[in-house]
Each structure stands twice: as C-alpha cells, then as structure tokens.
C-alpha cells in the first residue's frame, strides 16, 4: 500500500540512534531536478543538514546528484496529458530505490499525494511565502490586464480561478523553469504569467512580480512554498538526520493540505487549491475545487488545533466532495 502521510521520521529517530549511532560516515547523496530553483532548494536542504550535524561539512560527506525527470524534459504539453505530478518524481524514486541516491528534495506542490512503496516523506523545510504573483508585460494587477489578454500557464488551478473573475482572458500552455517562462514572456509569447512567490524569493528574483496576489483572490496549490525531503522507508539513520531538520509548523500545515487532497483524490484535470495557516496554535484551512472553465467554484474553510491537522484536512475534503458534483473529480 502506498504511503500518503507519515510522521517526520521522528518515531524512528531514537531507535535508529541507539542502534546505529550518528557516526555513520557514508556520504549522503541528494537527488534533485536540475533547474536553478530545484538546485537552490537542494542547497537549502544540504545547509540544514550541515547546520544540524557539522561533521557533514567535511569534503565528500554530502553530494548532490542531478536526475533528469520526464516532467522537465517534455514542456510542450500539460501535465494532465503526460501523466500528472509523478513525472517530476518517478526518476528520483527509481534512483532512490536503486540506492543511487539517499534522499530527494521536492517542491511539495509537485509531490504526489500517494508515495511509492518503500519511500517516506521524512521532513519539510520552513515554508516560504505561499502566494502566487502576476508577472505582466503591461504591469499592474489582474484587473489591469486588457480584455482578451493571453495568460501563459499550465496550471488549471490558476486558470479556473482567473476565469471565474475574468472570463474574457485567454490561456496558453507555458511550462519550464522560472527563467524559461520569464524569457518566453519577454519574447511576447504571452501577455502575462503567474508564478509562485516562494520560488522567486529563493532565486532572489521577487522584484520581477507585477503584483502579489492575496490567497482570498487566488488560492495557492496545496504545499506551495514548502520543500519536502523523501528517503527510503528502511533507512533509519537518514530518517533520524532528517527528523532533526523538520520544521514542525510547515509539517502540520502541509499535512493538513495533503489530507484534504487525499480525500478529494482529484486528477491533474481537477483544479484544487488549499492553504493551511497557523497562528497561536490555531490552524485555518481554506480549500476549493473548481471546473477548469471557472464556471463553478466550491469553497470550504475549517479551523481547529494545529495538532489536529490531518483531521481538519479530511473534514475539508469531505465537505468539498459533498458540495461538488461527482463528475468534477473524473480521471
């Protein structure tokens, strides 16, 4: 049975430390996609490991291995046509199963809801700003886009929410890494595009944003802004190391969002948005599902203790399932 959510390696931590100690001198091989953003996120993961265990700073103790994924190589079609989020993870999963890498670094919004057998989501780094941004050749916000403006995006979540506000907008597929998309925008392939603020901030490029969009206007993807690290389920030493760098608030918030996703079980053709935020121990989750043409959007909101993250997410998912027609979740 595939794994959805698990504790951040913490349950294995004490047992592993007792059995193996933390003097394992094998090199840690980190697998990652090769885009500038993926590499930056991998550097953050490496630095967190080194800060937690200074001995890992010794030469050769931590090595980064770039793995080419299908999702990165095929950029002229939407993910739904190619097979979904797994296109960004299957080659990394295979490398891990074969022992070529020990851990893999993922953008949580691109990580499948259900993980492959033998692979565990072990920890998450502190979340960056989860909001979306508009980048327009004309400047201004969504309301300033001219009638019939062409939006370059492969995100049906963004498309559905934008069409509900601006049914006049036109859409074309725009995929690739951040630099590729910005280059195509500059070349006039489209009038505007939307990107995650988190990625731009990590790349030191937040100044390219024309407008930062509030979640009440454009609800982010579940997991947006968070970086997760997976490893083999039976690698107790690595689970212990990763447990030490897990960010608890991020883990709780994204667990909530992914629990909602699991109940919805939508395909990559189902626009789904979700954002859980924690303040003073209270979690607020906003979620939605929509038709891709924006003609129907169903929303929910839940609050409760952050300790009940998974339950809150499931409750929200069941609420949305109850509101929306069954054909909204088709394959």
KAURUR-V866225 format. One record per pair of residues at least 24 apart in sequence whose C-alpha atoms are under 10 Angstrom apart, sorted by the first residue. I is the first residue (numbers start at 0). GAP is how many residues later the second one is. D is the distance in whole Angstrom. If there is no record, write none. Layout:
i: <I;I>
gap: <GAP;GAP>
d: <D;D>
This chain:
i: <0;0;0;0;0;1;1;1;1;1;1;1;1;2;2;2;2;2;2;2;2;2;2;3;3;3;3;3;3;3;3;3;3;3;4;4;4;4;4;4;4;4;4;4;4;4;4;5;5;5;5;5;6;6;6;6;6;6;6;7;7;7;7;7;7;7;7;7;7;7;7;7;7;7;7;7;8;8;8;8;8;8;8;8;8;8;8;8;8;8;8;8;8;9;9;9;9;9;9;9;9;9;10;10;10;10;11;11;11;11;11;11;11;11;11;12;12;12;12;12;12;12;12;12;13;13;13;14;14;14;15;15;15;15;15;15;15;16;16;16;16;18;18;19;19;20;20;21;21;21;21;21;22;22;23;23;24;24;24;24;25;25;25;25;26;26;26;26;26;26;26;26;27;27;27;27;27;27;27;27;27;27;28;28;28;28;28;28;28;28;28;28;28;28;28;29;29;29;29;29;29;29;29;29;29;29;29;29;29;29;29;29;30;30;30;30;30;30;30;30;30;30;30;30;30;30;30;30;30;30;30;30;31;31;31;31;31;31;31;31;31;31;31;31;31;31;31;32;32;32;32;32;32;32;32;32;32;32;32;32;32;33;33;33;33;33;33;33;34;34;34;34;34;34;34;35;35;35;35;35;35;36;36;36;36;36;36;36;36;36;36;37;37;37;37;37;37;37;37;37;38;38;38;38;39;39;39;40;40;40;40;40;40;40;40;40;40;41;41;41;41;41;42;43;43;43;43;44;44;44;44;44;44;44;44;44;45;47;47;47;47;47;48;48;48;48;49;50;51;51;51;51;52;52;52;62;62;63;63;63;64;64;64;64;64;65;65;66;66;66;66;66;67;70;70;71;71;71;72;73;73;74;74;74;74;74;74;75;75;75;75;75;76;76;76;76;77;77;77;77;77;77;77;77;77;77;78;78;78;78;78;78;79;79;79;79;79;79;79;79;80;80;81;82;82;83;83;83;83;83;84;84;84;84;84;84;84;85;85;85;85;85;85;85;86;86;87;88;88;89;89;91;92;92;92;92;92;92;95;95;95;96;96;98;100;100;101;101;101;101;101;102;102;102;102;102;102;102;102;103;103;103;103;103;104;104;104;104;104;105;105;105;105;105;106;106;106;106;106;106;106;106;107;107;107;107;107;107;107;107;107;107;107;108;108;108;108;108;108;108;108;108;108;108;109;109;109;109;109;109;110;110;110;110;110;110;111;111;111;112;112;112;112;112;112;112;113;113;113;113;114;116;116;117;117;117;117;117;118;118;118;118;118;118;119;119;119;119;119;119;119;119;120;120;120;120;120;120;120;120;121;121;121;121;121;121;121;121;121;121;121;121;121;121;121;122;122;122;122;122;122;122;122;122;122;122;122;122;122;122;122;123;123;123;123;123;123;123;123;123;123;123;123;123;123;123;123;124;124;124;124;124;124;124;124;124;124;124;124;124;125;125;125;125;125;125;125;125;125;125;125;126;126;126;126;126;126;126;126;126;126;126;126;126;127;127;127;127;127;127;127;127;127;127;127;128;128;128;128;128;128;128;128;128;129;129;129;129;129;129;129;129;129;129;129;129;129;129;129;130;130;130;130;130;130;130;130;130;130;130;130;130;130;130;131;131;131;131;131;131;131;131;131;131;131;131;131;131;131;131;131;131;131;131;132;132;132;132;132;132;132;132;132;132;132;132;132;132;132;132;133;133;133;133;133;133;133;133;133;133;133;133;134;134;134;134;134;134;134;134;134;134;134;134;134;135;135;135;135;135;135;135;135;135;135;135;135;136;136;136;136;136;136;136;136;136;137;137;137;138;138;138;138;138;139;139;139;140;140;140;140;140;141;141;141;141;141;141;141;144;144;144;145;147;148;148;148;149;149;149;149;149;149;150;150;150;150;150;150;150;151;151;151;151;151;151;151;151;151;152;152;152;152;152;152;153;153;154;154;154;154;154;154;154;155;155;155;155;155;155;155;155;155;155;156;156;156;156;156;156;156;156;156;156;156;156;156;156;156;156;157;157;157;157;157;157;157;157;157;157;157;157;158;158;158;158;158;158;158;158;159;159;159;159;159;159;159;159;159;159;159;159;159;160;160;160;160;160;160;160;160;160;160;160;160;160;160;160;160;161;161;161;161;161;162;162;162;162;162;163;163;163;163;163;163;163;163;164;164;164;165;166;166;166;177;177;178;181;195;195;195;195;196;196;197;197;197;198;198;198;200;214;214;214;214;215;217;218;218;218;218;218;218;218;219;219;219;219;219;219;219;220;220;220;220;220;220;220;220;221;221;221;221;221;221;221;221;221;221;221;221;221;221;221;222;222;222;222;222;222;222;222;222;222;222;222;223;223;223;223;223;224;224;225;225;225;225;226;227;248;248;248;248;248;248;248;249;249;249;250;251;251;251;251;251;251;251;251;251;252;252;252;252;252;252;252;252;252;252;253;253;253;254;254;254;254;254;254;255;255;255;255;255;255;255;255;255;255;255;255;255;255;256;256;256;256;256;256;256;256;256;256;257;257;257;257;257;258;258;258;258;258;258;258;258;258;259;259;259;259;259;259;259;259;259;259;259;259;259;259;259;260;260;260;260;260;261;261;261;262;262;262;262;262;262;262;262;262;263;263;263;263;263;263;263;263;263;264;264;264;264;264;265;265;265;265;266;266;266;266;267;267;267;268;268;268;268;269;269;269;269;269;270;270;270;271;271;271;272;273;273;273;273;273;274;275;275;275;275;275;275;275;276;276;277;277;277;277;278;278;279;279;280;280;280;281;281;281;281;282;282;282;282;283;283;283;284;284;284;284;285;285;286;286;286;286;286;287;287;287;287;287;288;288;288;288;288;288;288;289;289;289;289;290;290;290;290;291;295;295;296;296;297;297;297;297;298;298>
gap: <113;114;115;116;117;111;112;113;114;115;116;117;118;110;111;112;113;114;115;116;117;118;230;108;109;110;111;112;116;117;251;254;255;258;108;109;110;115;116;117;249;250;251;253;254;257;305;114;115;116;117;249;113;114;115;116;236;244;248;112;113;114;115;116;221;222;231;232;234;235;236;237;238;239;240;243;111;112;113;114;222;224;226;227;228;229;230;231;232;233;234;235;237;112;113;229;230;231;232;233;234;236;225;228;229;232;221;222;223;224;225;226;227;228;231;223;224;225;226;227;228;229;230;231;222;223;226;221;222;225;219;220;221;222;223;224;225;219;220;223;224;217;218;216;217;216;219;31;215;216;218;219;32;214;213;214;30;31;35;36;30;34;35;36;29;32;33;34;35;36;74;75;28;32;33;34;35;36;73;74;75;210;31;32;33;34;35;36;67;70;71;72;73;74;75;32;33;34;35;36;37;62;66;70;71;72;73;74;75;199;200;201;32;33;34;35;36;37;60;61;62;64;65;69;70;71;72;73;74;75;198;199;32;33;34;35;36;37;56;57;59;60;69;71;72;73;74;32;33;34;35;36;38;39;55;56;58;59;71;72;73;31;32;33;34;35;38;143;31;33;37;141;142;143;144;141;142;143;163;166;167;70;140;141;142;161;162;163;164;165;166;28;67;68;69;139;161;164;165;189;25;26;27;66;159;162;163;64;65;66;84;158;161;162;185;186;187;62;63;64;185;187;62;61;81;158;183;59;60;79;80;182;183;184;197;200;59;77;194;196;197;198;192;193;195;196;195;194;189;190;192;193;188;191;192;38;39;37;39;40;27;30;35;36;39;26;35;24;25;28;34;37;24;104;105;103;104;105;103;101;102;79;98;99;100;101;102;78;97;98;99;100;77;96;97;98;75;76;77;78;94;95;96;97;190;191;75;76;77;96;189;190;74;75;76;187;188;189;190;251;187;188;186;184;185;26;28;183;184;185;24;25;26;27;28;182;183;24;25;26;27;28;29;30;24;25;24;26;27;25;26;138;24;25;26;137;138;139;134;135;136;134;135;133;130;131;128;129;130;133;136;126;127;128;129;132;135;136;139;124;125;126;127;128;122;123;124;125;126;120;121;122;123;124;92;116;117;118;119;120;121;122;113;114;115;116;117;118;119;120;121;146;150;111;112;113;114;115;116;117;118;119;145;149;111;112;113;114;117;118;111;112;116;117;119;147;146;149;150;145;146;147;148;149;152;153;144;147;148;151;115;115;116;113;114;115;116;117;111;112;113;114;115;116;109;110;111;112;113;114;115;119;107;108;109;110;111;112;118;121;106;107;108;109;110;111;116;117;118;119;120;121;123;124;129;104;105;106;107;108;116;118;119;120;121;122;123;124;125;127;128;102;103;104;105;106;118;119;121;122;123;124;125;126;127;128;130;100;101;102;103;104;117;120;121;122;123;124;125;126;99;100;101;102;119;120;121;122;123;124;125;71;96;97;98;99;100;101;120;122;123;124;126;127;68;69;70;71;73;74;96;97;98;99;122;67;68;69;70;71;72;95;96;97;66;67;68;69;84;85;89;90;91;92;93;94;95;96;145;64;65;66;67;81;82;83;84;87;88;89;90;93;94;144;26;62;63;64;65;66;67;77;79;80;81;82;83;85;86;87;88;89;92;93;60;61;62;63;64;65;67;73;75;76;77;78;79;80;81;85;58;59;60;61;62;63;74;75;76;77;78;79;47;50;56;57;58;59;60;72;73;74;75;76;77;46;49;50;54;55;56;57;58;72;73;74;75;48;49;50;51;53;54;55;56;73;53;54;72;52;53;70;71;72;69;70;71;68;69;70;71;72;24;50;68;69;70;71;75;24;46;47;45;43;41;42;43;38;39;40;41;42;43;34;38;39;40;41;42;43;29;32;33;37;38;39;40;41;42;28;37;39;40;41;42;39;40;39;40;66;113;114;116;137;112;113;114;115;116;134;135;136;137;138;61;62;63;64;111;112;113;114;115;116;131;132;133;134;135;137;35;36;37;60;61;62;63;113;114;115;134;136;35;59;112;131;132;133;134;135;58;110;111;112;129;130;131;132;133;134;135;136;137;56;57;58;110;111;112;127;128;129;130;131;132;133;134;135;136;55;56;130;131;132;128;129;130;131;132;126;127;128;129;130;131;132;133;52;129;130;128;126;127;128;25;27;26;26;24;25;28;29;27;28;26;27;28;25;26;27;24;58;59;60;71;70;55;53;54;55;56;67;68;69;52;53;54;55;66;67;68;36;50;51;52;53;54;66;67;31;32;33;34;35;36;37;38;39;50;51;52;53;54;65;27;28;30;31;32;33;34;35;50;51;52;53;30;33;49;50;51;25;29;24;25;27;28;24;26;28;29;30;32;34;57;58;26;27;28;58;24;25;26;31;54;55;56;57;58;24;25;30;31;32;53;54;56;57;60;55;56;59;53;54;55;56;57;58;27;28;29;50;51;52;53;54;55;56;57;58;59;60;28;29;30;52;53;55;56;57;59;60;51;52;55;56;59;50;51;52;53;54;55;56;57;58;25;27;28;49;50;51;52;53;54;55;56;57;58;59;60;26;52;53;55;56;51;52;55;50;51;52;53;54;55;56;57;58;25;50;52;53;54;55;56;57;65;52;56;64;65;66;62;63;64;65;61;62;63;64;61;62;63;59;60;61;62;57;58;59;60;61;26;57;58;25;26;27;26;25;26;27;39;42;26;25;26;27;30;33;36;37;26;29;25;26;27;28;26;27;25;26;24;25;26;24;25;26;27;24;25;26;29;25;28;29;24;27;28;31;27;30;26;29;30;32;33;28;29;31;32;36;28;31;32;34;35;39;40;30;34;38;39;33;36;37;38;36;28;32;26;27;24;25;26;27;24;25>
d: <9;9;8;7;10;10;6;6;5;5;8;9;10;8;6;5;7;7;8;8;7;9;10;9;6;5;6;9;9;8;9;8;8;8;8;8;9;8;7;9;10;7;10;8;8;10;9;7;7;8;9;9;9;8;7;8;9;9;10;9;7;4;5;8;10;10;8;9;8;6;9;10;7;9;9;8;8;8;5;7;10;9;10;8;10;9;5;6;9;7;5;9;9;9;9;8;7;10;9;5;8;9;10;9;9;9;10;10;9;6;9;10;7;7;9;7;8;9;7;4;8;9;7;9;10;10;8;8;9;9;9;5;6;9;8;7;10;8;7;7;9;9;9;8;7;8;10;9;7;10;9;8;9;10;8;10;9;9;10;7;10;9;7;9;9;10;6;4;6;7;10;9;9;9;6;5;6;8;8;6;8;9;10;8;6;5;6;7;10;9;8;5;5;7;9;7;6;5;6;8;10;10;9;9;6;6;5;6;7;9;10;10;9;6;5;6;6;10;10;7;9;8;8;9;6;7;6;5;7;9;10;10;7;6;5;6;8;9;10;9;10;7;9;9;6;6;7;9;6;5;6;7;10;8;8;9;9;8;9;8;8;9;5;7;7;9;9;10;9;10;8;9;6;8;9;8;8;8;10;10;8;9;8;8;9;10;6;8;10;7;7;10;8;8;8;9;9;10;10;10;9;10;8;9;9;7;7;7;8;8;9;9;8;9;10;7;10;8;6;8;9;9;10;10;8;9;9;10;7;9;7;9;9;8;9;9;10;8;9;9;6;9;7;7;8;7;10;9;8;9;7;7;8;9;10;9;10;9;10;10;10;10;9;7;9;9;10;7;6;8;10;10;8;10;9;9;7;8;9;9;9;10;9;8;5;6;10;10;7;8;7;9;8;7;9;8;9;6;8;9;10;7;9;8;9;10;8;9;10;9;7;9;9;10;10;8;5;6;9;9;9;9;10;9;8;9;9;8;6;9;9;6;6;6;9;10;8;8;7;6;10;10;9;10;10;9;9;10;10;10;9;10;10;9;8;9;9;9;9;7;7;9;7;9;9;10;9;6;7;8;8;7;6;5;8;10;8;10;9;8;6;5;7;10;7;6;5;7;9;9;6;5;6;8;9;8;7;7;6;5;6;9;9;8;5;6;8;5;5;6;9;8;9;9;6;6;4;5;8;8;9;9;9;9;9;9;8;9;10;10;10;9;10;8;10;10;9;10;10;6;9;10;7;6;8;10;9;10;8;10;9;9;8;9;6;5;7;10;7;6;5;5;9;10;9;5;6;6;5;9;10;9;7;6;4;7;9;9;9;10;8;6;5;7;9;9;9;6;9;9;6;7;10;8;10;9;6;6;7;9;9;10;6;6;9;7;5;7;9;9;7;7;6;4;6;9;9;9;8;5;6;8;9;7;6;10;9;10;7;6;6;8;10;7;6;5;9;10;7;8;9;7;8;9;9;8;5;8;8;6;9;8;9;8;5;5;7;10;8;9;6;9;9;9;10;8;5;8;8;8;8;5;6;9;9;8;6;5;9;10;8;8;6;9;7;7;6;9;10;9;9;7;8;9;8;5;5;8;8;9;6;6;7;7;6;7;6;8;8;6;9;8;8;9;9;7;6;5;5;8;10;9;9;6;6;8;8;10;7;8;6;9;9;10;8;5;5;6;6;10;9;9;9;6;7;6;4;5;9;9;7;6;5;7;9;9;9;6;6;5;6;7;8;9;9;6;5;6;8;10;7;5;5;7;9;10;8;9;9;6;4;7;9;9;8;6;9;7;7;10;8;9;6;6;9;9;8;8;9;10;9;9;5;8;9;6;6;10;7;5;8;8;9;10;10;8;10;9;10;9;8;8;9;10;8;6;8;10;9;5;5;7;9;10;9;6;6;5;5;8;8;9;8;8;6;7;6;5;8;9;9;9;6;7;9;10;10;9;10;9;9;10;8;10;8;7;7;5;8;9;9;6;9;10;9;8;8;7;10;9;8;4;6;7;9;8;8;9;7;9;10;8;10;7;8;8;9;8;9;9;9;10;10;10;8;10;10;7;7;7;10;10;7;9;9;6;6;5;5;4;8;9;8;8;6;8;9;10;9;10;10;8;9;8;9;6;9;9;8;9;8;10;9;7;10;8;6;5;8;9;10;10;8;4;6;8;8;9;8;10;9;8;8;9;9;10;10;9;8;9;7;7;9;8;8;5;8;9;7;10;10;10;9;8;9;9;9;9;5;6;7;8;8;8;9;5;6;6;10;9;10;9;9;7;5;6;7;9;10;10;7;10;9;6;7;10;9;8;8;6;5;6;9;9;9;10;8;5;9;9;7;7;9;8;8;9;9;10;10;9;8;10;10;7;9;10;8;10;10;9;7;10;9;10;8;10;9;9;9;9;9;9;9;9;7;7;9;6;8;6;7;8;9;8;8;10;7;9;9;9;9;9;10;6;6;10;10;8;9;10;8;9;10;8;5;5;7;6;4;8;10;9;8;9;8;8;8;9;6;9;9;9;10;8;7;9;10;8;6;8;8;5;5;9;9;8;10;8;10;10;8;9;8;4;5;7;6;4;8;10;9;9;8;8;9;7;9;8;8;8;6;9;9;5;6;10;9;8;9;9;9;6;7;10;8;6;8;9;10;7;9;10;8;5;7;8;9;7;7;5;9;10;8;9;8;8;7;10;7;6;8;8;9;9;9;10;10;10;9;10;9;10;9;10;10;10;9;9;10;9;10;9;10;9;10;10;9;7;10;9;9;9;6;6;8;5;9;10;10;9;9;7;9;10;9;10;9;8;7;8;9;8;9;7;8;10;8;9;9;10;7;10;10;7;9;9;8;8;9;10;8;8;10;10;10;7;9;9;9;10;10;8;10;7;7;10;8;9>
